[in-house]
């Protein structure tokens, strides 16, 4: 079996890469990362205006400003980095494995995949992967989503489980990669073992760990032809986007975490 992982550089990506590299040391041919995308602020703004309303963008700008002032994101990042830390000797991002391309959908990435001819393309933590990349996988293209699909698809699933009073729905999904958002047929879902007092960072880190183990098992099953996938009913869940994360939703999650730590909101 030849295996390629498309991912990013964060501690969560490193953790998943470590589990895959440890489980498939001979099969893993490359860990492919995207270099900085050369997009001007004007092109980014144009893209956002096309996709979202002015009210949505204004709400998100306010939330982001308060977040920066309060340090919420920085605190979450420190917690995740601590919970997902790996010893230096176990760092999977070794020079002989890592390949950097301009983008995961770029011609350079396609050329790399053509040279490797992978049986399985595994994806975690990238942008939307287009059909030409998926088509380079001889057996299957897979994705791991740190949320339980279809109930929680899209961005910040751990956050929204707390927001909705459903931390027991934090977890991960390993599914077939398609052109939708976390919408492919599901091979396996796992829960994050939420406990009272968990916040977004701890739930996310638990989801990553549980999901990485499930990812290894699914890759093994797919490679041996024993995997079974179940199509999703997208109408049974919600796709969350970054603009949904308003200041009011941030404050609601902070309040729920505080209440949980005081024993007022036990995990169901």
Secondary structure as GFF3:
##gff-version 3
##sequence-region A 1 268
A	DSSP	beta_strand	3	7	.	.	.	ID=ss1
A	DSSP	alpha_helix	11	23	.	.	.	ID=ss2
A	DSSP	beta_strand	28	34	.	.	.	ID=ss3
A	DSSP	alpha_helix	41	51	.	.	.	ID=ss4
A	DSSP	alpha_helix	54	70	.	.	.	ID=ss5
A	DSSP	alpha_helix	72	83	.	.	.	ID=ss6
A	DSSP	three_ten_helix	88	90	.	.	.	ID=ss7
A	DSSP	beta_strand	98	101	.	.	.	ID=ss8
A	DSSP	alpha_helix	107	116	.	.	.	ID=ss9
A	DSSP	beta_strand	120	123	.	.	.	ID=ss10
A	DSSP	alpha_helix	131	134	.	.	.	ID=ss11
A	DSSP	beta_strand	140	145	.	.	.	ID=ss12
A	DSSP	beta_strand	152	154	.	.	.	ID=ss13
A	DSSP	alpha_helix	157	163	.	.	.	ID=ss14
A	DSSP	three_ten_helix	167	169	.	.	.	ID=ss15
A	DSSP	beta_strand	171	176	.	.	.	ID=ss16
A	DSSP	beta_strand	186	191	.	.	.	ID=ss17
A	DSSP	alpha_helix	200	224	.	.	.	ID=ss18
A	DSSP	three_ten_helix	234	236	.	.	.	ID=ss19
A	DSSP	beta_strand	238	240	.	.	.	ID=ss20
A	DSSP	three_ten_helix	242	244	.	.	.	ID=ss21
A	DSSP	alpha_helix	247	261	.	.	.	ID=ss22
###
